[in-house]
Amino acid sequence: MNVSRILSLVIATCGRDVPLRALLDSIPSDCADRVRIVVVDQNDDDRLIPLLASVRADLSLEHLRVPFQHASRARNLGARHASTEWVAFPDDDATFLPMALERFFALENTSLDVIGGQIVDEAGAPHLIAWLDHDAAITRDTLDFTFVESSFFIRRDVFLRIDGFDPLFGPGAPFPAAEGADLMRRLWHEGTALRTLYTPSIQLYHPEKSTDETPTGRDRVRRFAFAEGAFVARHLRVLPKAPVLRKLVLRIGGVCLTRSEKRRRKIAYLAGFFRGFFAYIHLQRARLRIEQPSYEPEQR
């Protein structure tokens, strides 16, 4: 192992060769000797072979091919193959903004276990969630405003302590989102005393995905809400109830009061959320039935 390499960027990719090139090109040359790249290739063709053969010579890269399309499984595999102290999981269509990795390296040699950055759009404006505009600890109370799985860095031993992302969550999984929030909640549930920092000075660009008033946009809303409902069902006992209820009340109120096309998107969210909530409960009940030991009556 090259001891100078501190961070492994585990990139689960499928169908995005041009954006992947942009991500690799966004790694600054003056950080390259401290970074290892693990590309987990979920394509069913050889499209990445010429691209990866032509990457910059200063980039240390491992190419893993897998016969499945499942982001959480791919990321977990990549993290197990990594040999560095830290891992991160940028999306294959994201790019690091200038100074993002330099700012991470300025923090990694501290006592922190998790360092979170911010996602911005093409104009440089924060998006995806309602990000805080100042440094803060990532806690149970601030998680919704400080954390997205594609812009955080975590010590590899902490990540593997709970076997990484749960394969139930994330793209390609039964519940196709919320894998990052679930990871953090499980770490806290296990009693891990995490030292965390979110800083908006570390930024990654990620293209906006349409949630407009089209069938495609509403389907995306429905799928993310389906995963969110499952996440809430899983962590219901420990989640702060007020924000969840407030969000649902606002959506239900929007359905009742709105007569425009936006009403369909709110209905899509609510339908997805409650389907996901009850699907997870049903899944857990089915698991309990399977795991229940069989009973043989005593012979008399």
Disulfide bonds with the S-S distance in Angstrom:
none
